[in-house]
Amino acid sequence: MIVHTIDGVTLPTQLCGPDWAPTRLVVGHGLGGSDPSLKDHSDDSTRPVIEPVLAELGCRAAWYTARGHGTSNGWQGLGLDQYMWLRLAEDMHAVADTLSLSRYIAAGNSMGAATALCAGLQRPERVAGLIIYRPPLIWEARQARHDQLVAWAKKLQASHPPGWSYYEAVRGAAECNLPPISDARWTGLRSTPILILCHGEDAIHPVSSGTALKSVLPHARLEVAADEASARAEFPAVVAGWLRGVLAVLDEPHAEP
């Protein structure tokens, strides 16, 4: 399936889960920092954490390829602003629009986690829940990541032929950050169910990002695994238990406008 955004970008999208089940989640992947042209929705850290539980919960999830990645198209020449997390959140809503989802659970890993958060900040009445997996460096801590991404984008640009523009996704990501804690939009998420999943041994997605989000969203549930292998082993059960409760509310007759 191809999703068409309001500015003409096309996003390849895949539905996963039982064919008979309703689609309840939209999932964003992480930044393809090493080479965005080779990164898409088919290979992301969210897959082994979320996909295994869909059948038992009787729902489907939509994974999509972000603009500036894989075989997405139409973003060339649209500038760096299109990669801001709040702008990417509009793409997540566009996927939900294509699937006729009036409300949905927004989920994602790294860049996709920030995208999901921003989708909730933009449209809290539409986002029924958030799964934030491996949130990236945010707020004051993001400056060091900014410098790393700028350097990597320059390296990508220099190592490819003129006209190869995928490096722009990395360069744009360098300028991203979440709205400040003082932003009034954070209050809109106070009643939104939120699951934050982090693991150790990951400098780009430190546990401190999860705890920082928890301080702003005290009602959120924060789970921390020792490392990536432990996360893959432990988090599917956590996701299943959390999702079961959120889906029960979402599937109530009055939950859909």
C-alpha positions as CSV (number, residue, x, y, z in Angstrom):
1,M,0.0,0.0,0.0
2,I,1.2,3.5,-0.8
3,V,0.2,6.5,1.4
4,H,0.1,9.9,-0.3
5,T,0.8,12.9,2.0
6,I,-0.6,16.4,1.6
7,D,2.7,17.6,0.0
8,G,2.8,14.8,-2.6
9,V,5.3,12.4,-0.9
10,T,4.6,8.7,-1.2
11,L,5.2,6.4,1.7
12,P,5.2,2.6,1.2
13,T,3.1,1.0,4.0
14,Q,2.6,-2.5,5.2
15,L,-0.2,-3.9,7.3
16,C,0.8,-6.7,9.7
17,G,-1.4,-8.9,11.8
18,P,-4.4,-11.1,11.2
19,D,-6.2,-10.3,8.0
20,W,-9.6,-10.3,9.7
21,A,-8.5,-7.9,12.5
22,P,-9.0,-4.1,12.6
23,T,-5.9,-1.8,12.3
24,R,-5.3,-0.1,15.6
25,L,-1.6,0.9,15.5
26,V,0.5,3.1,13.2
27,V,4.3,2.5,13.7
28,G,7.2,4.7,12.7
29,H,10.8,3.4,12.2
30,G,14.1,4.8,13.3
31,L,16.5,7.1,11.3
32,G,18.6,5.3,8.7
33,G,21.6,7.2,9.8
34,S,24.2,5.0,8.1
35,D,22.3,5.1,4.8
36,P,18.7,6.3,4.7
37,S,18.3,4.9,1.2
38,L,18.6,1.4,2.6
39,K,16.4,1.9,5.6
40,D,12.6,1.2,5.5
41,H,9.8,-0.1,7.6
42,S,10.6,-3.8,7.0
43,D,13.7,-3.8,9.3
44,D,13.2,-1.9,12.5
45,S,13.6,-2.6,16.2
46,T,9.9,-2.2,16.7
47,R,9.1,-5.3,14.7
48,P,10.2,-8.0,17.2
49,V,8.7,-6.1,20.1
50,I,5.2,-5.4,18.6
51,E,4.5,-7.7,15.7
52,P,4.6,-11.0,17.7
53,V,1.6,-9.9,19.9
54,L,-0.8,-8.7,17.2
55,A,-2.4,-12.1,16.6
56,E,-3.2,-12.8,20.3
57,L,-4.6,-9.3,20.7
58,G,-6.7,-9.5,17.5
59,C,-5.4,-6.3,15.9
60,R,-3.2,-5.1,13.0
61,A,-0.5,-2.5,12.8
62,A,0.6,-0.4,9.9
63,W,4.4,0.1,9.4
64,Y,5.4,2.8,6.9
65,T,8.6,4.0,5.4
66,A,9.4,7.6,6.4
67,R,10.1,10.3,3.9
68,G,13.7,10.5,2.9
69,H,14.1,6.7,3.4
70,G,14.0,3.6,1.3
71,T,11.6,3.8,-1.7
72,S,9.6,6.8,-0.4
73,N,9.4,9.4,-3.1
74,G,8.4,13.0,-3.8
75,W,10.4,14.5,-0.9
76,Q,13.3,15.4,-3.1
77,G,13.9,19.2,-3.1
78,L,11.3,20.0,-0.4
79,G,14.0,21.1,2.1
80,L,15.2,20.2,5.5
81,D,12.1,21.4,7.4
82,Q,10.2,18.3,6.2
83,Y,12.3,16.2,8.5
84,M,11.3,18.0,11.7
85,W,9.6,15.6,14.1
86,L,6.4,17.7,14.3
87,R,6.3,17.6,10.5
88,L,6.9,13.8,10.4
89,A,4.0,13.5,12.8
90,E,1.7,14.8,10.0
91,D,2.9,11.9,7.9
92,M,1.9,9.5,10.7
93,H,-1.6,11.1,10.7
94,A,-1.7,10.8,6.9
95,V,-1.2,7.0,7.2
96,A,-4.0,6.9,9.7
97,D,-6.2,9.0,7.3
98,T,-5.5,6.5,4.4
99,L,-6.6,3.7,6.7
100,S,-9.7,5.6,7.8
101,L,-8.6,5.5,11.5
102,S,-10.4,8.2,13.4
103,R,-8.4,7.2,16.5
104,Y,-5.3,5.1,16.7
105,I,-2.3,4.0,18.9
106,A,0.9,5.8,17.7
107,A,4.1,3.9,18.1
108,G,7.7,4.1,17.0
109,N,11.4,3.6,17.6
110,S,13.9,6.4,17.9
111,M,13.0,8.9,15.2
112,G,9.6,7.1,15.0
113,A,9.2,7.3,18.8
114,A,9.7,11.1,18.6
115,T,7.3,11.2,15.6
116,A,4.6,9.3,17.6
117,L,5.1,11.7,20.6
118,C,4.7,14.7,18.3
119,A,1.6,13.1,16.7
120,G,0.1,12.9,20.2
121,L,1.1,16.5,21.0
122,Q,-0.6,17.7,17.8
123,R,-3.8,15.6,18.0
124,P,-4.3,14.3,21.5
125,E,-7.9,13.7,20.8
126,R,-7.0,11.4,17.9
127,V,-4.1,9.4,19.5
128,A,-5.5,6.9,21.8
129,G,-2.2,5.7,23.2
130,L,1.6,5.9,22.7
131,I,4.3,3.3,22.6
132,I,7.6,5.0,22.8
133,Y,10.4,2.6,22.1
134,R,14.0,3.7,22.5
135,P,13.4,7.5,22.7
136,P,16.3,9.4,21.2
137,L,18.4,12.0,22.9
138,I,16.2,15.0,23.6
139,W,16.2,18.5,25.0
140,E,19.5,19.7,26.3
141,A,21.2,16.3,25.8
142,R,20.5,16.5,22.0
143,Q,23.3,18.9,21.2
144,A,26.0,16.2,21.1
145,R,23.8,14.2,18.7
146,H,23.3,17.2,16.6
147,D,27.0,17.5,15.9
148,Q,27.3,13.8,15.2
149,L,24.4,13.8,12.7
150,V,25.8,16.9,10.9
151,A,29.1,15.2,10.5
152,W,27.6,12.0,9.2
153,A,25.4,13.9,6.7
154,K,28.4,15.6,5.3
155,K,30.2,12.2,5.0
156,L,27.2,10.7,3.2
157,Q,26.9,13.6,0.8
158,A,30.6,13.5,0.0
159,S,30.6,9.7,-0.6
160,H,27.7,9.6,-3.1
161,P,27.3,11.1,-6.6
162,P,25.9,14.6,-7.0
163,G,22.1,14.6,-6.8
164,W,22.0,11.8,-4.2
165,S,19.8,13.6,-1.6
166,Y,19.1,10.9,1.0
167,Y,21.7,12.5,3.2
168,E,19.2,15.4,3.8
169,A,17.2,13.1,6.1
170,V,20.2,12.8,8.4
171,R,21.0,16.5,8.1
172,G,17.4,17.4,8.9
173,A,17.3,15.0,11.9
174,A,20.2,17.0,13.4
175,E,17.9,20.0,13.8
176,C,15.1,18.0,15.5
177,N,14.1,18.2,19.1
178,L,10.9,17.9,21.1
179,P,9.0,21.0,22.2
180,P,10.3,22.4,25.4
181,I,8.9,21.1,28.7
182,S,7.1,24.5,29.2
183,D,5.1,24.0,26.0
184,A,1.4,23.9,26.8
185,R,0.8,21.0,24.4
186,W,2.4,18.5,26.9
187,T,-0.7,19.0,29.1
188,G,-2.8,17.4,26.3
189,L,-1.2,14.1,26.9
190,R,-2.0,13.8,30.6
191,S,-4.9,11.5,30.0
192,T,-3.2,9.5,27.2
193,P,-2.0,6.0,28.0
194,I,1.7,6.0,27.4
195,L,4.3,3.1,27.4
196,I,7.9,4.1,27.4
197,L,10.4,1.3,26.6
198,C,14.2,1.7,27.0
199,H,17.2,-0.5,27.4
200,G,20.7,-0.1,28.6
201,E,24.0,-0.2,26.6
202,D,22.7,2.3,24.0
203,A,24.3,5.8,24.0
204,I,22.1,7.1,21.2
205,H,18.9,6.1,23.0
206,P,19.9,6.3,26.6
207,V,17.6,5.4,29.5
208,S,17.9,9.0,30.6
209,S,15.7,10.0,27.7
210,G,13.0,7.7,29.0
211,T,13.3,9.1,32.5
212,A,13.2,12.6,31.2
213,L,9.9,11.9,29.4
214,K,8.6,10.2,32.6
215,S,9.3,13.4,34.5
216,V,7.1,15.3,32.1
217,L,4.5,12.6,31.8
218,P,4.3,11.1,35.3
219,H,1.4,8.9,34.5
220,A,3.3,7.1,31.7
221,R,4.6,3.6,32.3
222,L,8.4,3.2,32.0
223,E,10.0,-0.2,31.5
224,V,13.8,-0.6,31.3
225,A,15.6,-3.7,30.0
226,A,19.3,-4.4,30.6
227,D,20.2,-4.5,26.9
228,E,18.8,-5.0,23.4
229,A,18.7,-8.8,23.6
230,S,16.8,-8.5,26.9
231,A,14.4,-5.9,25.4
232,R,13.5,-8.3,22.6
233,A,12.9,-11.1,25.1
234,E,11.0,-9.1,27.7
235,F,9.1,-6.3,26.0
236,P,6.6,-8.3,23.8
237,A,4.8,-9.5,27.0
238,V,4.9,-5.9,28.4
239,V,3.5,-4.5,25.1
240,A,0.8,-7.2,25.1
241,G,-0.4,-6.5,28.6
242,W,-0.4,-2.7,28.1
243,L,-2.1,-2.9,24.7
244,R,-4.8,-5.2,26.0
245,G,-6.0,-2.5,28.3
246,V,-5.8,0.3,25.8
247,L,-7.5,-1.7,23.1
248,A,-10.4,-2.5,25.4
249,V,-11.1,1.2,25.8
250,L,-10.5,2.0,22.2
251,D,-12.9,-0.7,21.0
252,E,-15.7,0.5,23.2
253,P,-18.6,1.8,21.1
254,H,-18.4,5.3,22.4
255,A,-14.6,5.5,21.8
256,E,-15.0,6.2,18.1
257,P,-16.4,9.6,17.2
